[in-house]
Amino acid sequence: MQLLFRAAKIYDRESEYNGQTKDILVKDGVIAAIGDHLSCDEAVVYQYEGMNVSPGWFDLRVASRDPGFEHKEDLPSVKRVAARGGFTALLLLPNSEPVVHSKDTIRYLKSAGEQGVVALHVAGAVTRKAEGIDFTEMMDLHQAGAVAFTDGVQAIQNPDLLLKTLLYLMPLDTLLINRPEDGSLALYGQMHEGITSTSIGLKGIPSLAEEMMVIRDLKLLAYALENRNEHPSGPLLHFSLISTAESVELIRDAKSKGLPVSCDIAAHQLAFLDEDMVGFDTNLKVSPPFRSSRDREALRQGLLDGTIDAIVSDHSPQDEESKNLEFDHAEFGMIGLETTFSTALKYGGLALEDLVDKLSRRPRQILRMPVAGIGEGMEANLTFFDDQSAWIYDRTLSKSKNSPFLGKQLQGRVLGVLNRGQIEWFEK
């Protein structure tokens, strides 16, 4: 198959063509030529005014719900949604049924990602059933293909477990991902603790619940590295879904001291505040909760100065029965794969090159994976997008509909994705 993309502006800071508008010819899944006024009689031509191209995007945090909760999302549907959102690779959380704590489950998930434009990578659970009690066989899971370890939506509450995991993963040169939240401080919380939670009568989740765990984990990371000659080739500890100003400052300071740490935020954290909860819209019930304007501004500054490494969708499908309830009974989470780019573009304040970097290159670097790039002779793993046009998010390809963005106008749309010699194109 031969494909010719005309006049695409290239966003790839590692490419010699970065910032240039070029034609790109792809033959059998490989970039055969990049230049001006290319021609190929056999090629299918794609041309769109204002088209941009970058390395394929990678989402570090996706709940596939498969196996076990396929009525909310399954592997075929999550791949469709991911492609529509511009992602060519996903890291799946282990919180399925069964939890990803066996080699068989990893093989099942990996096999589902071997075909099509979207590759599936698997994070293995740190503890059995992600219950925070007994370790899984992490060495076996790593050999079976787990690219990182996490208990996913469950924070690792036991400090001894977290320390031993860091020590165990260090010689494997792989990553521990933790969602920082002290379960005791957050118990029964429904939204950010503040003036709004008090005024509308919902129990709050204090910022302290996140910050205490960030402090703890950074202390344990420094302790694990004391008097050791081996050094990980990348981050050893990754904080997923930070949300407070203090967390950003703590991680910024840790990085300045050379600790091997990284972090991400959910794109939707840039769009909403705790005060938006006054309407009790359960689609806005997420974990971590939307916080104050000060916290949101700190997240934006953390993106700008590089403290925050990546932007994720935190795609968390929930069915109608889980969301169409009284607020305090509704499940946490929203779908986000289709809106991550548009949300981050509008609310993140990043230059387009930096935004694309946090969606493509940095996630792969964090996971020690080969970085997709744009150059002649390279495998074509590409996302095509328009950062200027507006569109209405009038429907989702997900099995679930739990998004506050449905029916809203967004800016910046994905045109198509190309990976493993296959293309999906969405231009209307």
N, C-alpha and C positions, 0 to 999 in steps of 0.2 A: 504494500500500500504506500502510495506517495501523496504527500500533503504539502501544500504551499500556502504559507501564511504571509499575506502582503502587508507591509507598512505597520509592523508591530513595534512599539517602543519597548525596549528591553530593560527590565529591572532585575539586575543580578550584580551585586557589587564585586563579585569575584570574576566577572566576565570582562573580557576586553571590549565587549560591545555595550557595556552598561551605559544607559542613558541615550543610546542611539536608536533611531527608528530604522529597522531593517526588514527585508524579506527573509523568511526562514523556510528552508526546504527540508522536509523529513521523509526519509526513505526507510521503510521497514523498521520503524521505531527508533531510528538514529538520525540525529541532525546531520544532514549531508552537506548543507551549505548555508551560510549567512551572508547576505550582501544586498546590493541594490539591483532592482529590476531583474530578479531571477526569473527564469522560465523553465517550465517542464510540461510538455504536452500531456503526459499521462497523469499529472497530479490533480487532485481535487483542491480547488482554490478557496481559501477562506479570507475574506476581506471585510473589515468593519472600521468605520471612521472612529478614531480615538481608541483603537485597540492597543492594549498593553499586554506584555507577557513576562512571566517570572518563572523561576523553578517551581515545581508543583508544591502546593501547600501541605503541611503536616500538622495534624491536630493531636496534641498530647493528652487530651482528656475526653474520652467518649464512653458513655454507657450504652452498650449495644443491646442490653436486656436479653440477649440470646447467648446461651440456652436458658430456658426456664420461664421467661416473661415475654414470649414472642408476640403476645397480644398488644404489647406496648411498642415494640420494635423488634425486628429480626435482622439477621446479617444481610440479606439482599436489600432490605429497605434502608438500612443504615448506610450501605454503600451508595445507593441512589441519592440519598440526601447529601452525603458527603461530596459526591461529584458535583451536584447542583450548587453546593457551597464553595467549590473551587479546590477541594482537598483531594489529593492523590494518595494519601497515606493517613492512617489513624492508629493511635495507641488505645487499645480497649482496656477498660477497667476490669478488675477480676470479679466484680460484684454481680455475678449471675447465679443461676441455680442449676447445677452446683457451682460453687465458687471455683475460680480458676486456681485450684491447688493440686491438680493432677496432670500428668503428661497427656492423658487422653483428651482432656478438655482443651489443652493448648493445641494439640494436633487438629482437633475439630475446628477451632477458630482459625488457625493458620491455613488450613486447607480451603476454607471459605474465601480467603483473601488471595489465593494464588492466581485467580483469573479476574479479568476486568481492569478498569482503569484505577481502581482504589485498592491499595495494598493494606492488609490488616496486620498489625503488630500487637503482641499480647504482653500485658503486664501480669506477672504472677503474684499471687497473694503471699504476703509475709507470714501470716498465721492461718491455720486451718479454719475454714469457713469465715475468714476475716473477722474472727471473734476476739483476737488479741490475747489468746491464751497459749496455744502450742504452735511452734514453728512448723512451717511446711518444709518439704525437702527441696530447698532452694537450689542446691547444686543440680539435682535432677531436672528441675523446672528450667533452669538456665540452659542446660544441655538440650532440652526439648524445644527451646526457642523463645523462652521468656526474655524480653529485652530490658526489663526493669522490674522492680518489685515494689508493691504497695498494697495496703489494705483498702485502697480506693476511697470510697465515701466514708469509711471508718478511719478516724485518726488512731495512730498507735499510742495508746494511753500509758502503757507501762514503759518507764524509762529504761529499765534493764533490757527489755525486748528490743527497743530501738537501738541501744548501744551495741548489743550483740549482733544485731542485723548489720549495722555499719561495719563492724569488725569482720563479719562473715563475707560481706559483699566486696570489701576492699581488694582482696587478692583476685576476685573474679573480674575486677574493673567494670562493675556495673552499678546501676543507679538505684537508690532508695528514694521513693516519692512519698511524702507524707502531707496529708491535709491537716494544717495546724489548727486544732480546736480542742481545748480542754473540755471533756465531756461533762465534768461536774459543774463547771461554771456556765456551760451552755444548756444545762438540763432544762427541758420543757420550753426553751426559748422559741419564739415564733418570728422575730424580726430584730433588727438592731436596737439595742438598749439606748434610749435617748428620750428627748422631749416628745417625739411623735408616739413612741410605744406607750409612754405614760398617758398621753392625752387620749389615745384610742383604746386603751385598756388591754394591750397585748403584752405578754411577758417578753422581756428583751434578752438578747444575746449580747453580752458586753464585749467590747473590743478586747478587753483583758483576756477573754477566753482564747483568742487567737494569739495574742502577743506573749502570754506566758509560755505557750507551747513553742513559739519561735525561739524565745530565749532559752528554754530547756534544750531544744534540739541543737541549737548552735553550740551550747556548752558541751553537749555530749559529742558533737562532731569534733570539736577542738580536743576533747579528752581522747577520743579514739585515735586521733592522729599524733598524739604526743609520743616522742621517742621512736618514731617509725621511719624507716628508710624509704619504704615504697610510697609512691605518690600516685593517686588516680590520674588517668589521662584526661578526665573531665570532671564535672561535678559528681560528688559522691552522694550528696543530699540535695533533693529538689523539693522546694515548698510549692505545693499546688494550691491555687486559689487564694492568694493573700488578698486582704481587703482593707487593711487599716494603715494609717499614716505611720504609726509606730513600727509596724512590721516592715514597711519599706525602709525605714531608717535603720532598723536592726540588721537587715540583710545588706544594705549598702555598706554599713560599717564592717560587717563580716567579710565582704568581698575585698574591702580595702586592706584587710589584714591577711588576705591570701587564702581564706578558707575555700575549699572546693564546694561551693554552694550555688544554686540557681533557683529561679522561681518563675511562676507564671501568674496571670490573672485571667479571669473570664471576661470576654468582651462586654457582656451585659453589665458588668460592674461600672463601666464608663458611662452608661446611659441613664441610670436611675439612682435615686436617693431614698433614704428611709422615709422621707416625707411623702413619697409617691404611694405609700402603703395605705393612706387614709381611705382609699376606696375599697379596701379589702379584696383586691384582685388576686386570686390565688395563683395566677400565672406569674405574679411577681414574688411569690414565696420561694426563695432560693437559699442555698447554703453554700458559702457564707451569705449573710443577708446584705442587702443594700445599706450602705452606711451614710455618714454625713458628707456634706460638701467639702469639708476639710480633708477627709479621707480620700474622696474621689480626686481631688486636686493632687494629693500626694501620689496616687497611682499614676496620674498623667505625668508628673515630674519623674517618677521612677521609670516610666517608659522612655522618656526623653533622654535621661542620663545613662541608660543602660542597666540600671539596677534590676529592672524587670526584664527577663530574657525573652519571654514568649507570651503570646496571646492565644487562649484556648476557647473552644466553644462551650465547654462543660455541658455537652449535649446530654440531657437527662429526660428522656421521654416518659411521660405519665399518661395513663388513660383517663377517660372522663370520670370514672368512678373514684380515681385518686385525687382529682382536682376540683370537681364540682361538688364541694362540701363546704361546711363552715370553715373559716380560715384556720382555726387551730387544729382541725382534723385533717386538712389537706396535706398531701405529700409535698416535700421540697422538690424544686427542679423545674427547668424549662428546656425546650428544644432550642438548639442554637447553631447547628452546622450551616444552615442556609443563610444566616444573618450575621455571622461573625465578622466577615470582611466589611460589610456595610456599616455595622455598628462601630467597629474600631476606626474606620475611616472617618466617620462623622464626629465621634466623640473623643478619639484618642489624642488628637493634636500632633500626630507624627507626620513627618515627611513620608511620601509614598514609598520611597526606597527603604526607609527604616521599618515601616509597617510590614512590607513584604518580607523583609529579613526576619522579622519576629514570627511570621507565619510559615516560613520555608526553611531557611538555613539554620537558624538557632535551634529549633526543636531537634533536628537531626544531629547537630553537634552535641547537644545535651545527652542524647542517647548513644553517642559514639557511632553513628551511622554515616555511611558515605553521603556527602552533600550533593544534592542534585544541582546541576549548573547548566548554563547556556553557552555552548561552544561547538564548533564543528567536530564531528566524530563522537560526541557525547550522546548517551541515551536520552531520548526526548521524554522528559518528565516535566510537563509544562502546565501552567495555569494561565488562561487568557481572561482578561477582565477590562472593564471600562470604569474608570474612577469618577466620571463626570455625570453620566446620565442617571436620572431618577427612575424608580420603578415601584410598583405596588406589590407588596408581599401578600398576594390575595389567596394563595394556597400553598400547602406544604406537601412534599413527597413523603414525609414521615407518617408512620401509622398513628402517631400521637399529634395533638393539636395545641399543646400547652405552651404557647408563645404569646407574649404581650405585643409582639410586633405584627401579628396577623391583621391584615386590613390597613396597615400603615404604609406611608410612602417612605422609601429608603433611597439612599444615594450610593452609587457604586455597585455594579452588578457583574457577576461572573458570566463570561461568554462561553467558556468551554474548558475542558481538561483533556490532556493527552498523556498517556502513560502506557508502557508495555505494548506499544504499537497499536493501541486502541484509542479512539476519540469519542467523547461525548460533547455535543455542541448544543447550546441553549439559546442562542440568539433568536429573538422573535422577529 
